[in-house]
Amino acid sequence: PANVSPREYEAYCAKFLEANGWSARLTAATGDQGVDIVATLGDVVVAIQCKLYSSNVGNSSVQEVVAGRAFVGAHYAVVVSNQEFTVGARQLAQANNVMLLHHSELAALSEKLSA
């Protein structure tokens, strides 16, 4: 999505999830501990951080969602962005079982989690 604020991007991602069968709750704008959306499908809980960036997303986003996953008691952690991820972010995500997705991939989130 073009010309949206970070908060609007979070809402866009939540609506995309809901359109694909998930229940998606936006967290508070502050004090979210690195989680922007808590998504649930059945008994699966996913902590999602949304990053609307103009350049590649670095590893701090991965660090934050790892902490946030534990904070909200989620089974999985995902960083969603409109951009690519740095090599460091990919390495840290792999080591911490964090999924890195472009927002267009949210439609297949349940399939990606079970893969």
C-alpha positions in Angstrom: 0.0 0.0 0.0 1.3 3.4 -0.9 1.2 6.6 1.1 0.0 5.1 4.4 1.3 5.7 7.9 2.9 2.8 9.9 -0.3 2.5 12.0 -2.4 2.3 8.8 0.0 -0.4 7.5 -0.6 -2.4 10.7 -4.4 -2.1 10.1 -3.9 -3.1 6.4 -2.0 -6.2 7.5 -4.7 -7.1 10.1 -7.5 -6.7 7.6 -5.5 -8.9 5.1 -5.2 -11.6 7.8 -8.9 -11.4 8.7 -9.9 -11.7 5.0 -7.9 -15.0 5.1 -9.6 -16.5 8.2 -7.5 -15.2 11.0 -8.7 -13.2 14.0 -6.3 -10.2 14.2 -6.1 -7.8 17.1 -4.0 -4.6 16.8 -2.0 -3.9 20.0 -1.7 -0.5 21.6 0.5 1.9 19.7 2.9 2.2 22.7 4.0 -0.5 25.1 3.4 -3.3 22.6 6.8 -5.0 23.3 7.5 -5.5 19.6 4.1 -6.9 18.6 1.8 -4.9 16.4 -0.8 -7.7 15.7 -1.8 -10.7 17.7 -3.3 -13.1 15.2 -5.2 -16.3 16.1 -6.5 -19.2 14.0 -8.0 -21.9 16.1 -5.6 -22.5 18.9 -2.6 -21.0 17.0 -1.4 -17.6 18.2 1.1 -15.6 16.1 2.9 -12.4 17.2 3.4 -10.1 14.2 5.5 -7.0 13.9 4.8 -4.8 10.8 7.5 -2.7 9.3 6.6 -0.1 6.7 10.1 0.9 5.5 11.8 2.7 2.6 14.8 0.4 2.8 15.7 -3.1 3.9 14.6 -4.3 7.4 17.3 -5.0 9.9 17.7 -7.4 12.8 16.3 -5.1 15.5 12.8 -6.0 14.2 13.6 -9.7 14.7 15.0 -9.1 18.2 11.8 -7.1 19.1 9.3 -9.7 17.9 11.2 -12.5 19.6 10.7 -10.7 22.9 7.2 -9.9 22.0 6.3 -13.5 21.2 7.2 -14.4 24.8 5.4 -11.4 26.2 2.0 -12.2 24.5 2.5 -16.0 24.8 2.4 -16.6 21.1 3.4 -19.9 19.4 5.0 -18.1 16.4 6.6 -14.8 15.6 6.5 -13.0 12.2 8.0 -9.8 10.9 6.0 -8.4 7.9 7.2 -5.7 5.7 6.9 -4.0 2.3 10.6 -4.3 1.9 13.4 -7.0 1.8 15.3 -8.1 4.9 19.0 -7.7 5.5 21.3 -10.8 5.7 21.7 -10.2 9.4 17.9 -10.1 9.9 17.5 -13.4 8.0 20.3 -15.1 10.0 18.8 -13.9 13.3 15.3 -14.9 12.2 16.4 -18.4 11.3 18.2 -18.9 14.6 15.1 -17.7 16.5 12.4 -19.4 14.5 11.0 -16.1 13.2 9.3 -15.9 9.9 10.1 -13.0 7.6 7.3 -12.1 5.1 6.3 -9.5 2.5 2.7 -8.4 3.3 1.5 -10.1 0.1 2.5 -13.5 1.7 0.1 -13.1 4.6 -2.7 -14.8 2.6 -0.7 -18.0 2.9 0.4 -17.6 6.6 -1.4 -20.7 7.8 0.2 -22.8 5.1 3.6 -21.4 5.8 3.3 -22.2 9.5 2.5 -25.8 8.8 5.2 -26.2 6.2 
